[in-house]
């Protein structure tokens, strides 16, 4: 088995970042490119939808985005925004080929617009939930109905794609079941990971305002003024709900969560060998497993000898998690919804937006599921209880965390989902640029412009085999998420929609252009994406 130890580096995956909401959908003019782009609501999109296999069944639901005080356990009761008053939101479960009809009701305050992005689902373009590229943002007090066929089984989730709303409580798992499921197991446990700041030490908008000053702009004596948040170029109509309440008063102090804290939210010195250096920028007071803090954990109750499928989802904004179940091996079966050749490991590294499915045969006793916030010296925590015994402490560090971790680049796609060998029709080099000093994250040196989403598109044509070469020129890792498609890492690696690109490294991925429209490609660090590390992969009309 191609194993590596914890000090070797990893290419894995991630997936969710922010996009501001502006006026209406783009006209598809491809301004500045000389090429007309396929319209998200155009005939090519409708034609692709007609080809999807459907059961004819519909599942209808209403998702109400509204302020809520939620219970994270341990007496932690933050005010946040959530779907239907709970975080995570209620799990949505479909069968392959079912149509989801989901009405989003926006009850957010301060004229805040929002949307829902169905992360990892290759759906019709006008249902992808990315204002202003694929839809008009849903205004406060109004509704929008998402209606699409979910034709690929797997573990997915959904979240907003406006500003940095991803880092609030508006997310939930989405599971598409396969009636022809090949895996044999007794039970399932969805494990949803999240880094939490909202309503505890501040809001994600305040975090972003501080980060946007960059390292060069950090005045260690004065409060961080939101007016210097670098929002130039954003229509402030999008920023409804920016709570500029408490000024972020930077005071350099040693952070209890690893690294050095500069200011109220910025974390310095979070280092990870697995991530090639700088692990993250944001100091989070809590790391959650299924919406619970480590001191008052979620508990899965099962029976010894039973085989359980864990569906692990990282819904975080700025944190990769190293996940292990004390006293157990994990068998990786899927990543980002697609099957891989099974591999047994001790632990997983899961970037933001990434998902992994694993099988585990439960022992007898009480076992810690630990999600270490990679490089941040803190963790999320849950329990698996199959017998008697006292629970381990939330600070426990199972030896599996320092055992064998398989990198995504070492995984292999299962035979039935591996791409057939084909000539590459077009190659796009995508340089990941920017840094903490000026907080100027971008692709090819050009920050994405929400006011003009079809400027500087990455042009492709339907039917092409496309190669993307991610070249990371920065000192940080980036989980790069492509909407509307799954790509393959290299010629035989796993099929994914979010993959970790390590600092100063290159990662090549391939996909077939079989889902026409305009699709975001972005870093799933919520703050990097919102700062501008985003691009429009657009089909030529």
C-alpha positions as CSV (number, residue, x, y, z in Angstrom):
1,X,0.0,0.0,0.0
2,X,1.3,3.4,-1.0
3,X,1.4,4.9,2.4
4,X,3.0,8.1,3.8
5,X,3.7,9.3,7.3
6,X,2.2,12.4,8.8
7,X,5.2,14.6,7.8
8,X,4.7,14.0,4.1
9,X,2.5,16.3,2.1
10,X,-0.9,15.9,0.8
11,X,-3.1,16.8,-2.1
12,X,-6.7,16.5,-0.9
13,X,-9.7,18.7,-1.5
14,X,-12.1,21.4,-0.3
15,X,-15.1,23.4,-1.4
16,X,-17.0,26.6,-0.5
17,X,-16.4,30.2,-0.8
18,X,-18.3,33.5,-1.1
19,X,-19.7,35.4,-4.0
20,X,-21.4,38.7,-3.7
21,X,-24.9,39.3,-4.9
22,X,-25.5,42.1,-7.4
23,X,-28.1,42.8,-10.0
24,X,-29.3,40.3,-12.5
25,X,-27.9,37.4,-14.4
26,X,-25.2,38.1,-16.9
27,X,-26.3,38.6,-20.5
28,X,-23.7,36.1,-21.7
29,X,-21.9,38.8,-23.7
30,X,-18.4,37.7,-22.5
31,X,-17.4,41.3,-22.1
32,X,-13.7,41.9,-22.8
33,X,-13.3,38.4,-24.2
34,X,-14.7,38.8,-27.7
35,X,-16.6,35.5,-27.1
36,X,-20.3,35.2,-26.4
37,X,-20.9,33.0,-23.3
38,X,-23.7,30.4,-22.9
39,X,-26.4,32.0,-20.8
40,X,-27.2,30.1,-17.5
41,X,-30.9,30.0,-18.5
42,X,-30.2,29.4,-22.2
43,X,-31.2,26.6,-24.6
44,X,-27.9,24.7,-24.2
45,X,-28.5,24.4,-20.4
46,X,-32.1,23.2,-21.0
47,X,-30.9,20.6,-23.5
48,X,-28.3,19.2,-21.1
49,X,-31.0,18.9,-18.4
50,X,-33.2,16.9,-20.7
51,X,-30.4,14.3,-21.0
52,X,-30.3,13.6,-17.3
53,X,-31.9,10.4,-16.1
54,X,-34.8,11.0,-13.8
55,X,-37.1,8.9,-11.6
56,X,-39.9,11.4,-12.0
57,X,-40.1,11.7,-8.2
58,X,-40.0,15.1,-6.6
59,X,-38.9,16.0,-3.1
60,X,-40.2,19.4,-2.0
61,X,-39.0,21.4,1.0
62,X,-38.8,25.0,2.2
63,X,-35.6,26.4,3.7
64,X,-36.0,29.5,5.7
65,X,-32.8,31.5,6.2
66,X,-33.3,33.7,9.3
67,X,-31.6,34.9,12.5
68,X,-31.5,32.3,15.2
69,X,-30.0,31.6,18.6
70,X,-28.7,28.1,18.4
71,X,-27.5,25.7,21.1
72,X,-23.9,24.4,20.4
73,X,-23.8,22.6,23.8
74,X,-21.8,23.4,26.8
75,X,-23.8,26.6,27.4
76,X,-22.6,28.1,24.1
77,X,-25.7,29.8,22.6
78,X,-24.6,32.2,19.8
79,X,-26.8,34.3,17.7
80,X,-26.3,33.4,14.0
81,X,-28.1,32.9,10.8
82,X,-29.5,29.4,10.2
83,X,-31.9,27.4,8.1
84,X,-35.1,26.8,10.1
85,X,-33.5,27.7,13.4
86,X,-30.8,25.0,13.6
87,X,-27.2,24.4,12.7
88,X,-26.4,22.2,10.9
89,X,-29.7,22.4,9.0
90,X,-31.8,19.3,8.6
91,X,-30.2,16.7,6.4
92,X,-31.7,16.4,2.9
93,X,-31.7,12.9,1.4
94,X,-32.7,11.9,-2.1
95,X,-32.3,9.0,-4.4
96,X,-30.4,9.2,-7.7
97,X,-32.5,10.8,-10.4
98,X,-34.9,12.5,-8.0
99,X,-35.8,16.1,-8.5
100,X,-35.2,18.5,-5.6
101,X,-37.7,21.4,-5.4
102,X,-36.4,23.6,-2.6
103,X,-37.9,27.0,-1.9
104,X,-35.5,29.4,-0.2
105,X,-37.3,32.0,2.0
106,X,-34.9,34.8,2.8
107,X,-35.8,36.3,6.3
108,X,-32.4,37.7,7.0
109,X,-32.0,41.2,8.5
110,X,-30.8,44.5,7.2
111,X,-31.9,43.8,3.5
112,X,-29.3,41.0,3.3
113,X,-29.4,39.1,0.1
114,X,-28.6,35.4,0.0
115,X,-28.6,32.2,-2.2
116,X,-28.0,28.4,-1.9
117,X,-25.2,26.6,-3.7
118,X,-25.6,22.9,-3.9
119,X,-21.9,22.0,-3.3
120,X,-20.6,19.2,-5.5
121,X,-23.8,18.6,-7.5
122,X,-23.4,18.7,-11.3
123,X,-26.8,20.3,-11.8
124,X,-28.3,22.7,-14.3
125,X,-26.4,26.0,-14.4
126,X,-29.3,28.4,-13.5
127,X,-29.8,26.4,-10.2
128,X,-26.2,26.6,-9.0
129,X,-26.9,29.5,-6.7
130,X,-24.1,32.0,-7.5
131,X,-25.2,35.6,-7.8
132,X,-24.8,37.5,-10.0
133,X,-23.3,34.9,-12.4
134,X,-26.2,32.3,-12.5
135,X,-29.1,34.1,-10.7
136,X,-30.2,37.3,-9.2
137,X,-29.5,37.3,-5.4
138,X,-32.6,36.5,-3.4
139,X,-33.6,39.7,-1.7
140,X,-34.7,39.9,2.0
141,X,-38.4,39.1,2.4
142,X,-38.6,37.2,-0.9
143,X,-38.3,33.6,-2.1
144,X,-36.5,31.6,-4.9
145,X,-37.3,28.0,-5.8
146,X,-34.4,25.7,-6.8
147,X,-35.5,22.9,-9.1
148,X,-33.0,20.3,-10.4
149,X,-32.3,16.6,-10.9
150,X,-29.7,15.1,-8.7
151,X,-28.3,12.4,-11.0
152,X,-25.0,11.5,-9.3
153,X,-25.0,9.6,-6.0
154,X,-22.8,10.8,-3.2
155,X,-22.1,12.9,-0.1
156,X,-22.7,16.6,-0.7
157,X,-23.8,19.7,1.3
158,X,-25.3,23.1,0.6
159,X,-24.5,26.6,1.8
160,X,-24.9,30.3,0.6
161,X,-22.7,31.8,-2.1
162,X,-23.0,35.5,-1.1
163,X,-20.2,37.3,0.8
164,X,-18.8,35.3,3.7
165,X,-22.2,33.8,4.7
166,X,-20.6,30.4,4.3
167,X,-19.0,31.0,7.7
168,X,-22.3,31.5,9.5
169,X,-24.8,28.7,10.3
170,X,-26.4,28.4,6.9
171,X,-25.4,24.9,5.8
172,X,-26.7,21.3,5.9
173,X,-25.8,17.9,4.5
174,X,-27.2,16.7,1.2
175,X,-27.0,12.9,0.6
176,X,-27.9,11.4,-2.8
177,X,-28.4,7.6,-2.3
178,X,-27.7,5.0,-5.0
179,X,-30.4,2.2,-5.1
180,X,-27.7,0.0,-6.6
181,X,-25.2,0.8,-3.8
182,X,-22.3,-1.6,-4.0
183,X,-21.0,-1.0,-0.4
184,X,-22.1,-3.4,2.3
185,X,-22.6,-1.8,5.7
186,X,-25.0,-1.8,8.7
187,X,-25.5,1.9,9.4
188,X,-24.5,5.5,8.5
189,X,-23.2,8.4,10.5
190,X,-22.9,11.9,8.8
191,X,-20.0,13.8,10.4
192,X,-20.2,17.5,9.6
193,X,-17.2,19.6,10.6
194,X,-17.1,23.3,11.1
195,X,-15.0,26.1,12.5
196,X,-17.2,28.6,14.4
197,X,-16.8,32.3,15.2
198,X,-20.3,33.8,14.6
199,X,-21.9,35.3,17.6
200,X,-19.1,34.3,19.9
201,X,-16.1,36.6,19.2
202,X,-17.6,38.4,16.2
203,X,-19.2,37.9,12.8
204,X,-17.6,36.6,9.6
205,X,-18.0,40.1,8.1
206,X,-15.9,41.5,11.0
207,X,-13.3,38.8,10.4
208,X,-13.1,39.6,6.7
209,X,-12.8,43.4,7.4
210,X,-9.8,42.7,9.7
211,X,-8.2,40.3,7.2
212,X,-8.6,42.7,4.3
213,X,-6.3,45.2,6.0
214,X,-3.6,42.6,5.4
215,X,-0.5,42.1,7.5
216,X,1.0,45.3,6.1
217,X,-2.0,47.3,7.3
218,X,-2.2,45.9,10.8
219,X,-1.7,48.8,13.2
220,X,-1.1,47.1,16.5
221,X,-2.4,50.0,18.5
222,X,-5.6,51.1,16.8
223,X,-8.9,49.5,16.4
224,X,-9.5,47.9,13.0
225,X,-11.7,50.4,11.1
226,X,-14.2,48.7,8.9
227,X,-13.8,51.6,6.4
228,X,-10.4,50.2,5.6
229,X,-11.7,46.8,4.8
230,X,-10.8,47.0,1.2
231,X,-14.3,46.6,-0.1
232,X,-13.6,48.8,-3.1
233,X,-15.3,47.4,-6.2
234,X,-18.1,45.7,-4.2
235,X,-21.5,47.1,-4.5
236,X,-22.3,47.8,-0.8
237,X,-25.9,46.8,-1.5
238,X,-24.4,43.3,-1.3
239,X,-23.1,44.0,2.1
240,X,-26.4,44.1,3.8
241,X,-26.0,42.3,7.1
242,X,-22.4,43.4,7.6
243,X,-22.5,43.9,11.3
244,X,-19.8,46.5,12.0
245,X,-20.7,46.4,15.7
246,X,-17.6,45.9,17.8
247,X,-14.4,47.4,16.4
248,X,-11.8,44.7,16.2
249,X,-9.2,45.9,18.6
250,X,-5.9,44.2,17.7
251,X,-3.8,43.3,20.6
252,X,-0.9,40.9,19.9
253,X,-1.3,38.0,22.2
254,X,-0.4,34.3,22.2
255,X,-3.4,32.5,20.9
256,X,-4.7,29.6,23.0
257,X,-5.6,27.9,19.7
258,X,-2.0,27.7,18.4
259,X,0.0,30.3,16.7
260,X,0.1,34.0,17.5
261,X,-3.0,36.2,17.5
262,X,-2.7,39.6,15.7
263,X,-5.9,41.6,16.2
264,X,-9.1,40.1,17.3
265,X,-9.4,37.4,14.6
266,X,-6.1,37.0,12.8
267,X,-4.0,34.0,13.6
268,X,-0.3,33.9,12.9
269,X,2.1,31.0,13.0
270,X,-0.4,28.2,12.4
271,X,1.9,25.7,10.7
272,X,1.3,22.3,9.2
273,X,3.7,20.0,7.4
274,X,0.8,18.3,5.7
275,X,-0.4,21.6,4.3
276,X,3.1,22.7,3.3
277,X,3.4,25.6,5.8
278,X,0.8,28.2,6.8
279,X,-2.3,26.3,7.8
280,X,-4.8,29.1,8.2
281,X,-5.5,32.8,9.1
282,X,-8.5,32.8,11.4
283,X,-8.7,32.2,15.1
284,X,-11.9,30.3,15.8
285,X,-13.2,29.9,19.4
286,X,-14.9,26.6,18.6
287,X,-14.6,23.6,16.3
288,X,-17.8,21.7,15.9
289,X,-18.7,18.2,15.0
290,X,-22.4,18.0,14.0
291,X,-23.0,21.4,15.6
292,X,-21.6,20.5,19.0
293,X,-18.6,21.9,20.9
294,X,-15.9,19.5,22.1
295,X,-16.9,19.8,25.8
296,X,-20.5,18.6,25.1
297,X,-20.1,16.3,22.1
298,X,-22.3,14.6,19.6
299,X,-22.5,10.8,20.5
300,X,-23.0,8.0,17.9
301,X,-24.4,4.9,19.6
302,X,-23.8,1.5,17.9
303,X,-23.0,-2.1,18.5
304,X,-19.6,-3.8,18.5
305,X,-18.8,-5.6,15.2
306,X,-21.1,-3.5,13.1
307,X,-19.8,-1.8,10.0
308,X,-20.6,1.9,9.7
309,X,-20.3,4.3,6.8
310,X,-19.1,7.7,7.9
311,X,-19.9,10.5,5.5
312,X,-17.4,13.2,6.6
313,X,-18.0,16.8,5.3
314,X,-15.9,19.9,6.0
315,X,-18.2,22.9,6.0
316,X,-15.5,25.2,7.6
317,X,-14.4,28.6,6.4
318,X,-10.6,28.5,7.1
319,X,-9.7,25.1,8.6
320,X,-8.5,21.7,7.3
321,X,-9.3,18.9,9.7
322,X,-7.2,15.8,10.4
323,X,-9.8,13.2,11.4
324,X,-9.3,9.9,13.3
325,X,-11.4,7.5,15.3
326,X,-9.4,6.2,18.3
327,X,-8.7,2.5,18.2
328,X,-9.9,2.0,14.6
329,X,-8.7,1.9,11.0
330,X,-10.7,3.8,8.4
331,X,-11.3,2.4,4.9
332,X,-11.7,5.2,2.3
333,X,-14.4,4.3,-0.2
334,X,-15.3,7.7,-1.8
335,X,-14.2,11.3,-2.0
336,X,-16.4,14.1,-3.1
337,X,-19.1,11.7,-3.9
338,X,-17.2,9.4,-6.3
339,X,-15.8,5.9,-5.5
340,X,-12.1,5.2,-5.2
341,X,-10.2,1.9,-4.9
342,X,-10.5,1.1,-1.2
343,X,-7.6,2.2,1.0
344,X,-7.1,1.6,4.7
345,X,-5.7,4.5,6.6
346,X,-5.3,5.7,10.2
347,X,-6.5,9.3,9.6
348,X,-7.8,11.7,6.9
349,X,-7.0,15.3,6.0
350,X,-10.2,17.0,4.9
351,X,-10.0,20.5,3.4
352,X,-12.9,23.0,3.3
353,X,-15.5,21.8,0.9
354,X,-14.1,18.2,0.7
355,X,-16.0,15.1,1.6
356,X,-14.8,11.6,2.3
357,X,-16.8,8.4,2.9
358,X,-15.1,5.7,5.0
359,X,-16.1,2.4,6.4
360,X,-15.2,1.4,10.0
361,X,-15.9,-1.8,11.9
362,X,-16.8,-0.8,15.5
363,X,-14.9,-2.1,18.5
364,X,-16.4,-2.5,22.0
365,X,-16.2,0.5,24.3
366,X,-16.2,4.3,24.1
367,X,-14.0,5.9,21.4
368,X,-13.1,9.5,20.5
369,X,-13.7,10.8,17.0
370,X,-11.2,13.7,16.9
371,X,-11.1,16.4,14.2
372,X,-7.8,18.2,14.8
373,X,-7.8,21.8,13.4
374,X,-4.7,21.2,11.3
375,X,-1.9,23.5,12.5
376,X,-4.1,25.4,15.0
377,X,-3.5,23.2,18.1
378,X,-7.2,22.7,18.9
379,X,-9.9,20.3,17.8
380,X,-13.4,19.2,17.3
381,X,-14.6,16.1,19.1
382,X,-17.4,13.5,19.1
383,X,-17.9,10.1,20.7
384,X,-18.7,6.6,19.4
385,X,-20.2,4.4,22.1
386,X,-20.8,0.7,21.6
387,X,-20.4,-0.5,25.2
388,X,-19.7,0.6,28.8
389,X,-16.8,2.7,29.9
390,X,-16.0,6.4,30.6
391,X,-15.6,8.9,27.9
392,X,-12.2,10.1,27.0
393,X,-11.4,13.8,27.5
394,X,-12.0,16.1,24.5
395,X,-8.3,17.0,24.4
396,X,-7.4,13.3,23.8
397,X,-5.0,12.7,20.9
398,X,-5.4,9.1,19.5
399,X,-2.2,7.6,18.1
400,X,-4.0,7.2,14.8
401,X,-3.7,11.0,14.2
402,X,0.1,10.4,13.8
403,X,-0.3,7.3,11.8
404,X,-0.7,6.8,8.1
405,X,-2.6,9.4,6.0
406,X,-3.2,8.7,2.4
407,X,-3.0,11.7,0.1
408,X,-5.6,12.3,-2.6
409,X,-2.9,12.0,-5.2
410,X,-2.2,8.5,-4.0
411,X,-5.8,7.4,-4.2
412,X,-7.1,5.9,-7.4
413,X,-10.5,6.4,-9.0
414,X,-12.7,3.2,-9.0
415,X,-12.7,1.6,-12.5
416,X,-16.3,2.5,-13.3
417,X,-15.7,6.3,-12.8
418,X,-12.2,6.7,-14.2
419,X,-12.1,8.9,-17.3
420,X,-11.4,7.1,-20.5
421,X,-8.1,8.1,-22.1
422,X,-8.7,11.0,-24.5
423,X,-6.7,13.8,-26.1
424,X,-6.7,17.0,-24.2
425,X,-8.4,19.7,-26.3
426,X,-7.5,22.7,-24.2
427,X,-5.2,23.5,-21.3
428,X,-5.6,26.4,-19.0
429,X,-2.8,27.4,-16.6
430,X,-4.3,29.0,-13.5
431,X,-1.8,30.8,-11.3
432,X,-2.9,31.1,-7.7
433,X,-1.6,34.5,-6.6
434,X,-1.6,36.9,-3.6
435,X,-0.7,36.8,0.0
436,X,-1.4,37.8,3.6
437,X,0.6,41.1,3.3
438,X,-2.0,42.8,1.2
439,X,-4.7,40.1,1.3
440,X,-4.9,40.3,-2.5
441,X,-5.8,36.7,-3.3
442,X,-6.6,36.1,-7.0
443,X,-6.3,33.8,-10.0
444,X,-3.7,34.8,-12.6
445,X,-3.2,38.1,-10.7
446,X,-6.8,39.3,-11.4
447,X,-9.2,39.4,-8.5
448,X,-12.7,38.3,-9.5
449,X,-15.0,41.3,-10.1
450,X,-18.6,40.6,-8.9
451,X,-19.8,43.7,-10.7
452,X,-18.6,42.1,-14.0
453,X,-18.7,38.3,-13.6
454,X,-18.2,37.6,-17.3
455,X,-15.0,39.6,-17.6
456,X,-11.8,37.5,-18.1
457,X,-13.6,34.1,-18.4
458,X,-11.7,30.8,-18.7
459,X,-13.2,29.8,-22.0
460,X,-14.1,26.2,-22.8
461,X,-16.4,24.5,-25.4
462,X,-19.0,21.7,-24.9
463,X,-17.5,18.3,-25.7
464,X,-13.9,19.3,-24.9
465,X,-11.5,17.4,-22.6
466,X,-10.2,20.2,-20.5
467,X,-6.9,20.3,-18.5
468,X,-6.5,22.8,-15.7
469,X,-3.0,23.3,-14.3
470,X,-3.2,24.9,-10.9
471,X,0.1,26.6,-10.2
472,X,0.3,27.8,-6.6
473,X,2.6,30.9,-6.5
474,X,1.5,31.7,-2.9
475,X,2.8,30.6,0.5
476,X,-0.5,29.1,1.5
477,X,-2.5,26.0,0.5
478,X,-5.8,26.5,-1.4
479,X,-8.7,24.0,-1.7
480,X,-9.8,24.7,-5.3
481,X,-13.5,24.0,-6.0
482,X,-15.0,23.7,-9.5
483,X,-18.8,24.1,-9.8
484,X,-20.9,21.9,-12.0
485,X,-18.3,19.2,-12.8
486,X,-16.0,16.7,-11.2
487,X,-12.4,16.5,-12.4
488,X,-9.9,13.8,-12.2
489,X,-6.5,14.3,-10.5
490,X,-3.9,13.3,-13.0
491,X,-4.6,10.4,-15.4
492,X,-5.9,7.9,-12.8
493,X,-6.4,9.7,-9.6
494,X,-9.7,10.3,-7.8
495,X,-12.6,12.1,-9.2
496,X,-13.2,15.3,-7.1
497,X,-14.7,18.8,-7.2
498,X,-12.4,20.2,-4.5
499,X,-8.7,19.6,-4.3
500,X,-5.9,20.9,-2.1
501,X,-3.1,22.8,-4.0
502,X,-0.1,23.0,-1.8
503,X,2.1,26.2,-1.7
504,X,4.7,26.5,-4.5
505,X,3.3,23.3,-6.1
506,X,1.4,22.4,-9.3
507,X,-1.7,20.2,-9.6
508,X,-3.1,19.1,-12.9
509,X,-6.7,18.0,-13.2
510,X,-8.9,16.9,-16.1
511,X,-12.6,17.1,-16.8
512,X,-15.1,16.7,-19.7
513,X,-17.0,19.8,-20.6
514,X,-20.4,18.2,-20.5
515,X,-22.5,20.6,-18.5
516,X,-22.9,23.9,-20.3
517,X,-23.1,27.3,-18.5
518,X,-21.0,29.6,-16.5
519,X,-19.3,28.0,-13.5
520,X,-17.3,29.4,-10.6
521,X,-13.9,28.0,-9.9
522,X,-12.6,29.3,-6.5
523,X,-10.6,28.7,-3.4
524,X,-13.0,27.2,-0.7
525,X,-11.3,29.3,2.0
526,X,-14.3,31.6,2.4
527,X,-12.1,34.6,2.9
528,X,-9.7,33.9,0.0
529,X,-12.6,33.4,-2.4
530,X,-14.4,36.6,-1.3
531,X,-11.1,38.5,-1.6
532,X,-10.9,37.5,-5.2
533,X,-9.5,34.0,-5.7
534,X,-12.3,33.1,-8.0
535,X,-12.8,32.8,-11.8
536,X,-15.6,32.0,-14.2
537,X,-15.2,28.8,-16.3
538,X,-17.5,29.7,-19.1
539,X,-18.8,27.7,-22.1
540,X,-18.5,29.5,-25.4
541,X,-21.9,30.0,-27.0
